[in-house]
């Protein structure tokens, strides 16, 4: 490895891991140097020479870098099968700079955040950071879709935040409510892009509203189709693997 490459790659330790389902889990990384990023940005981590970008869940004020991961088997998944086998104490590589333009835009007053499963990660980062020093002008609508209710990785946290802050609404929706795994579900039903029109309409001031979309590419595509004529839309452009 050349000296230039060494300068561009650091190491991070997996200090905590939490399994949610058979293919969803969270990891927390510790770095020797402070890792700076804006809420919504991603870090690039690697293992065995394979690197991929992942949205950061933690706020910039937190000491650890929190990631929410989904196992994608080969050939679609390249790095997640390796990370799935990683344990607490294992080391991964990390590029020293966070990247991405999918960040919280303070010039807007209404923030509509639409996600599927791990796509909620940048929105959790944005909301956590906002709550450190909340403003009086911002309003949040967080819509999250998943097939199964155990895929809502931050359900309790977002529910609690919404219950304590009138300007933050959290609406999770289950697309397979008939499945036995979801038998206790009493919330919204259907794909998140299919319930979008119920919550996002002309009642919002279009010039002051920004729609953020992160998650499955087909969901993002449909969200843009539905609202881009009336609202500004930004999307996260990488597909996590």
C-alpha positions in Angstrom: 0.0 0.0 0.0 1.4 3.4 -1.0 1.9 6.2 1.4 -0.9 8.2 -0.4 -3.4 5.3 0.0 -2.4 5.0 3.7 -3.3 8.6 4.2 -6.7 8.1 2.7 -7.7 5.1 4.8 -8.0 4.9 8.6 -9.2 2.1 10.8 -12.3 1.9 13.1 -13.2 -0.7 15.7 -16.6 -2.3 16.0 -17.3 -1.7 19.7 -20.9 -2.7 19.7 -23.3 -4.8 17.6 -27.1 -5.3 17.9 -28.9 -7.8 15.8 -32.5 -6.9 14.9 -33.5 -9.6 12.5 -31.8 -12.4 10.6 -30.6 -9.8 8.0 -30.7 -6.4 9.8 -28.3 -5.2 12.4 -26.6 -2.1 13.9 -23.0 -1.5 14.6 -21.2 1.3 16.4 -17.7 2.2 15.3 -14.9 3.9 17.3 -12.2 5.8 15.6 -8.9 7.1 17.0 -9.5 10.5 15.5 -12.6 12.6 15.5 -14.7 11.9 12.5 -16.5 15.0 11.2 -19.7 14.8 9.2 -23.0 16.6 8.5 -26.3 15.0 9.4 -27.4 12.9 6.4 -23.9 12.2 5.1 -22.3 8.8 4.7 -19.1 7.2 5.6 -17.2 4.7 3.4 -16.1 1.6 5.3 -14.3 -1.5 4.2 -13.3 -5.1 5.0 -10.9 -7.4 3.2 -10.3 -4.7 0.6 -14.0 -4.2 -0.2 -15.5 -0.8 0.4 -19.0 0.6 0.4 -20.8 3.8 1.6 -23.3 3.7 4.4 -25.5 6.5 5.8 -24.6 7.5 9.3 -27.3 7.2 12.0 -25.5 9.0 14.8 -25.5 12.8 15.1 -22.2 14.6 14.7 -22.1 15.2 18.5 -22.0 11.5 19.4 -18.7 9.8 20.1 -19.4 6.6 18.1 -20.4 6.2 14.4 -23.7 4.3 14.3 -24.7 2.4 11.2 -27.9 0.4 10.3 -27.1 -2.4 8.0 -29.0 -4.9 5.8 -27.6 -8.2 4.6 -27.7 -8.3 0.8 -26.5 -11.7 -0.5 -24.1 -11.9 -3.5 -24.1 -10.8 -6.2 -26.0 -7.7 -5.2 -24.3 -7.6 -1.8 -20.6 -7.4 -1.7 -19.6 -5.9 1.6 -22.6 -6.7 3.8 -21.9 -10.5 3.8 -18.5 -9.7 5.2 -19.8 -7.3 7.8 -22.4 -9.7 8.8 -19.7 -12.1 10.0 -17.8 -9.3 11.8 -17.9 -9.3 15.6 -17.4 -6.7 18.4 -13.7 -6.0 18.5 -13.1 -6.5 14.8 -11.5 -3.7 12.8 -12.8 -2.2 9.6 -11.3 0.5 7.3 -12.9 3.9 7.1 -12.2 6.8 4.7 -11.3 9.8 6.8 -13.9 12.1 5.2 -17.7 11.8 5.2 -19.3 12.6 1.9 -22.8 13.3 0.4 -25.1 16.1 -0.5 -28.1 14.5 1.1 -28.0 16.7 4.2 -30.4 18.7 6.3 -31.4 21.9 4.5 -31.9 24.7 7.0 -33.4 27.0 4.5 -36.7 25.0 4.5 -39.4 25.1 7.1 -41.1 21.8 6.3 -39.1 18.6 6.1 -40.8 15.6 4.6 -38.6 12.5 5.1 -39.6 9.3 3.3 -37.7 6.0 3.7 -37.7 2.3 3.6 -36.0 0.2 6.3 -32.3 1.2 6.5 -33.1 4.3 4.5 -34.2 5.9 7.7 -30.6 6.2 8.9 -29.8 9.7 7.7 -33.2 11.0 9.0 -32.4 9.7 12.5 -29.1 11.6 12.3 -30.8 14.8 11.2 -33.5 14.6 13.9 -31.1 13.8 16.7 -28.9 16.7 15.6 -31.9 19.1 15.3 -33.0 18.3 18.9 -29.7 19.4 20.3 -30.5 23.0 19.4 -34.1 23.0 18.0 -35.5 26.0 16.2 -39.0 27.3 16.3 -39.6 27.2 12.5 -38.9 23.6 11.5 -41.6 20.9 11.1 -40.8 17.3 10.4 -42.9 14.5 8.8 -41.1 11.2 8.8 -42.7 8.4 6.8 -41.1 5.0 7.0 -42.1 1.8 5.2 -41.2 -1.8 5.8 -42.6 -5.2 5.0 -42.3 -6.5 8.6 -42.7 -4.5 11.8 -39.4 -5.8 13.2 -37.6 -4.0 10.3 -38.4 -0.6 11.9 -35.0 -0.2 13.5 -35.7 3.1 15.2 -39.4 2.8 15.8 -39.3 3.3 19.6 -36.9 6.2 19.4 -38.8 8.0 16.7 -42.2 7.4 18.5 -40.8 8.9 21.7 -39.3 11.9 19.9 -42.7 12.5 18.1 -44.6 12.2 21.4 -42.4 14.9 23.0 -42.2 17.3 20.0 -45.4 18.6 18.4 -43.5 19.7 15.3 -42.2 16.2 14.6 -44.6 13.5 13.2 -43.6 9.9 12.7 -45.7 7.6 10.5 -44.5 4.0 10.0 -46.4 1.8 7.5 -46.4 -1.9 7.1 -46.7 -3.3 3.5 -47.6 -6.9 4.5 -50.1 -6.5 7.4 -51.6 -9.9 6.6 -48.4 -11.7 7.5 -48.4 -13.5 10.8 -45.2 -11.7 11.8 -47.2 -8.5 11.7 -50.4 -9.7 13.5 -50.2 -7.0 16.3 -49.7 -4.1 13.8 -52.3 -1.3 14.3 -50.7 1.4 12.3 -50.7 2.5 8.6 -50.8 -0.3 6.0 -49.4 -0.3 2.5 -46.2 0.8 0.8 -44.8 4.1 2.0 -45.1 5.7 -1.4 -48.7 4.6 -1.6 -49.7 6.4 1.5 -47.7 9.5 0.6 -50.6 11.5 -0.8 -52.5 11.1 2.5 -50.0 13.1 4.3 -48.3 15.2 1.7 -50.6 17.5 -0.1 -51.2 21.1 -1.2 -51.7 22.1 2.4 -47.9 22.3 2.7 -46.3 25.5 1.4 -44.5 24.2 -1.6 -41.7 26.8 -1.6 -40.9 26.2 2.1 -41.1 22.3 1.9 -38.4 19.9 1.0 -39.1 16.2 0.4 -36.2 13.9 1.2 -36.3 10.3 -0.1 -33.9 7.5 0.9 -34.3 3.7 0.5 -35.4 1.4 -2.2 -34.8 2.9 -5.7 -38.3 2.1 -6.9 -39.8 3.9 -3.9 -37.6 6.9 -4.5 -38.6 7.0 -8.2 -42.3 6.9 -7.4 -42.0 9.6 -4.7 -40.3 11.9 -7.2 -43.1 11.1 -9.8 -45.8 12.0 -7.3 -44.5 15.2 -5.7 -41.7 16.8 -7.9 -44.1 19.0 -9.8 -45.1 20.7 -6.6 -42.2 20.3 -4.1 -38.4 20.3 -4.2 -37.1 16.7 -3.8 -33.7 15.4 -2.9 -32.7 11.8 -2.9 -29.8 9.6 -1.6 -28.2 8.2 -4.7 -26.3 5.2 -3.6 -27.8 1.7 -3.0 -26.4 0.1 0.1 -24.5 -3.1 -0.3 
